[in-house]
Amino acid sequence: MSLKVCVAGATGWAGSELSRGIAAADDLTMVAAVARRHAGQVLGEVLGEPRLAAPIFASVDEGLAKPCDVLVEYTSAGSAKANILAALKRDVHVVVGSSGLTDEDYAQIDALARERGRGVLACGNFALTAVLLIKFAEMAAKIIPQWEIIDYAYAGKPDAPSGTVRELAGRLGKVRQPQVQVPIGETAGMPATRGGTLGGAQVHAVRLPGFVLGAEAIFGMPDQTLVIRHNAGSSAVPYVDGALLAIRKVAGLVGLHRGLDTVLEL
């Protein structure tokens, strides 16, 4: 049985590549797309992919009028929460690829998902190398007591830290709280240069041309360091396989699940 999918942000950088991936999948059918700028058109005509016959709507509310099983939320932090809640109220499972949602947002989403008996799979990053970064970093945090995180992104990325780094910091903070030898408030000079505290760790966000998306976890012990780093290039191709996997898995979940590794056998 084919899963019916609606993609919000279907003509964007990541959403367009995912839409092509759905078109090539035998077990998935794209029934609706959301992209305000292209509303009223057919997705396949916009993307040059004749297998995509889904109509494009201006809003998620309009797109969800077409019966579907899964909404993929690939828009922006400003609209993501409302879109996710709207889908859950229609008893639609949700895969979240947008960044910028807070822990409070996710708590509200989880409560509604459980109330409706639907699953939400929120992934800061669908790239398998990013998934492994988080998993390997969790393993390191069990052994090494001190770490900091660097968040890399292109100059125009408005949110900081990225969804990937929010997820990474939160997951490491659940393993244990990192040790800090000099409390941040006691820093001599400019405490702000020590970064922001997230999940108990210091996070440093770099926003410069030349980067696309990347994350680095640095662990330190006396006379030794461990650096685990994920880098993404300019193509959205690395995110397709993980997103397709998330679409196939989310229908078997109830409540909020954060991280693609929660549905992988790692």
N, C-alpha and C positions, 0 to 999 in steps of 0.2 A: 504493500500500500504506500503510495507516494505522500510525503508530508507536504502540506501546503504552506508556503512561506511568503511573508510580506517583509520587504527590506526598506527601512526608513533611512534615507541617505543613499539611495540606490545609484545615483549618478556621481557620487563623490569619489575621491581618490581610492578609498578602500572598498566602498560599497559597490562601485562599478566592477571591480575585479571579482568580488564575491558573487555578484549577479551572474557574471560569465561562468563562474564555477558551478553555480546552481543550474545553469542552463545545460551544462555538460553532465550533470548527475542524473542517473536513471531513477533514483528514489526520492527526488525532490522536485517540486513544481512551484515556480514563482507565480503567485496569483495577483500580487499587487506590489507597486513600488511607490515610495514617497519621495518627492523632490520638488519643492515649491517652484523652482525656476522652469521646470519642464512639465508642469502639471497640464494634463489634457492630451499629452502625447503617449505613444507606445514606447516602452523601454527599449525594445530591440532596435527601433529606428534611431533612438538617441545614441545607443552604445554600438551600433553596427553589428548586432548579434541577432540574426533572424529567429533564433530559437526562443527568444524572450518576447512573448506576446502580452506580458502584463501591462495593464494601463498604469499611468503615473498620476498620483493624486497630490494635492497641495498639502494635506495634513494626514497625520496618523489616524485620526478619527475617521476621515473619509476612506483611507486605505483599508481599515479594519472592517468596513462595511462589506468587504469581500471576505467570505468565510475562510479562515486560515488556522493553521495549527501553531505556527511559530512566528513571532515578530523579531526581526533582527534590528536592534537599535544602534544605528551608526550615524547619528546626527551630531549634536553638540551638547555641552553641559547645560546650557540654558533651557533646552527642551527635552532632554533625555528622561528626566524623572517623570514629567507629565505623560510622556509617551508610554513609558513602562507601566505606570499605574492605569492608563487607559486600556492597554492591552490586557492586563490582569482582570480588570473589571468585565472584560468581554470573554474571560476564561481562555485566554491565549497565552501560551508559554512564551518566554522572552529570552533572547540571547543579547547580552549587552556588550557592545564594543566601544561605546563612548566613554570618555574619561571625564573627571571633574566632579563625580558624585561623592558625597561625604558619607561617613559612617552612619550619620543620622538619617540620610536619605535611604541608605541600604536597609536600615532597621525598619523603616516604614514600608519599604518594598517587600521585605521578608514577611512582615506581618500580613500584608494583603495577599501575598502569594500563598501562604499557608491557609489563610481563610478561604481562598478560592480553590485550593488543591492543585495549584499550578507551579511549574518550576521556573526559576530565573537563574541563568548561568552567566555571571558577570566576569569577563576576562579583561584584565588590563592590557593584555597583549595576546593575540592568537598565534604568534610565531612560536614554533616548537622550541627554538633556541632560547626564547625568553621564558618559556615554561620551565625549561631545564635550569636556567639561571636561578629561578626562585627555589626550585626543588633542591639544587646543590647548595644554595646559600642556607637553606633551613638545616641541611645536614651539617654544614660548617658551624652554624650558630650553636649547635648542641655541644660543640667541643671548644670553640674559640670564644672568649667572653667579650671581646671588644670589636666593634665594626662601625663603619660609616658608609654612606651611600652617595653616589654621584649620579645625577639625572641629566642626560644629554638630550637636547632637542633643537630643532630648527629655530631660527631667530624669531619667527612669527607665531610660535606656539603660545597661546594666551594663558593656559593653565600651568601651574607649577605647584607641586611636582606632577609628573605624568601619572596616568592611571597605572602603568606598569610599576612605577616606583612606589605609589601609594600601596599597591598590593604587596610588593616586596617588603616594605617597611612594616606593614601591619602583620604580615606572616612571620617575620623574624621576631617582632615584639611578642608574639604569642609563644615562641620557643623559649625566650627569656629576655630580660631587659639588659641591654649592653652596659658594660661598666664604662664610666666616664671619670677619668682621674682628676680632672679639674672641672668642677661644675661650671656650666655655661655662664651663669650669672657672675661668676668670679673671674671670668676671663679679663686679663689686663689689656687695655686698648679698646678694640671694637668687638664686643660680643657677637654682633650680627655676622661677622665674617666666619663664625663657627657654623653657620647654616641654620636651618630650621629643624626643630625636633619633631619627629614623626615616628610613632611606634617605639619611642625611647631612644631612637638613633638620630644622629645628625645627618641631615640630607642637604646636599648642595646642588642646586639646579643651574645648569649651564644652558643658555639660549644663544646660539651663534649660527651664522651661515656655515654650511659645510657639514652640519649634523642633520640627520633625519630624526631618528629616535634611538636611544641607547640607554643602558643602565649598567652601573658598576657597583658591586658590593666589595668593599675592602675590609678584610679581617686582619687583625694584628695581634701578635704575641711577641714576647721578647726575642729580638734578633730574627724575626721571620714574619712575613706577610703572605696572605693569600688574596688574589684578585680574581673575581669571577665577573665576566663582562659579556653583555649581549649588545650587538650593533645591528641596526637595520639599514638597508640601502634605500634608494629612492623608489623602488618598485613595491607595489602592494601584494605581489605574488606570494611572499612568505606567509601572509596571513590567511590565505584562502583555505588551505587544508585544515588548519585548526578551527576556523569558523564553520566549515562544513561539518566537522566532527561535533562541534558544540550544538549545531542545529539538530543533528541526529540524536544526541544524548539528552537534550534538555526536556524532551517530552516524557522521559522516564523519571523526572525529578519532581520533588515538591519542596517549595520554599527556596530561599536564596542560597546559591552555591557560588563561592568566589574562587576563581582560578581554574584554568582548563585542566590542570593536573588532577582536580577532584574527580574527573570522569575518565582519567587515564589509569592504566595499570602500571604505576611507577613504584 
